[in-house]
Amino acid sequence: MIIAVRPHPRRLQLCRWTSEPAILGEIRSALANPRLTIAEALARAQTGCGETTAVLHRAAQTVGRALATVANLVGTELIVLSSEHHRFAHLMQAEIEETFRQHLCGPATACRLITVQRPFEDWARGAAAVAIDNLFDPHGGKRHAQKHD
């Protein structure tokens, strides 16, 4: 199943809080250092800088809750979380997975979460393959049996 959502321009989007530029901007604000580089922010996070880890903590919890919400609503068996060269991802992965598990309920508790790093081209190939598959098999491989009288 593919869920395509066109967000309302005035509503907040997950990437506004969890993208690499958003996280770096929040770390810069927390440290009152508008020129902080990504390498410096990563170094501070790896050494346990409180302000930096607090920002990563909030972003990881936001992603984990959002993924759990999708799993709870859709009832999917698997969610693949993929990012394109997000340099903070490895620092947030464990907390994303923990928050995801904590917020699942009912049948969604069986949902698996897989995290992978992929380049944009892989995303495009995957989307094209799913679109072509749905074009030629709109039932996703599940043909409805015809009733015979």
Secondary structure, DSSP 8 states (H G I E B T S, - for coil): --------TTS--THHHHSHHHHHHHHHHHHT-TT--HHHHHHHHHTT-HHHHHHHHHHHHHHHHHHHHHHHHH--SEEEEEESS-TTHHHHHHHHHHHHHHT--GGGGG-EEEEEE--HHHHHHHHHHHHHHHHH-TTTT--------
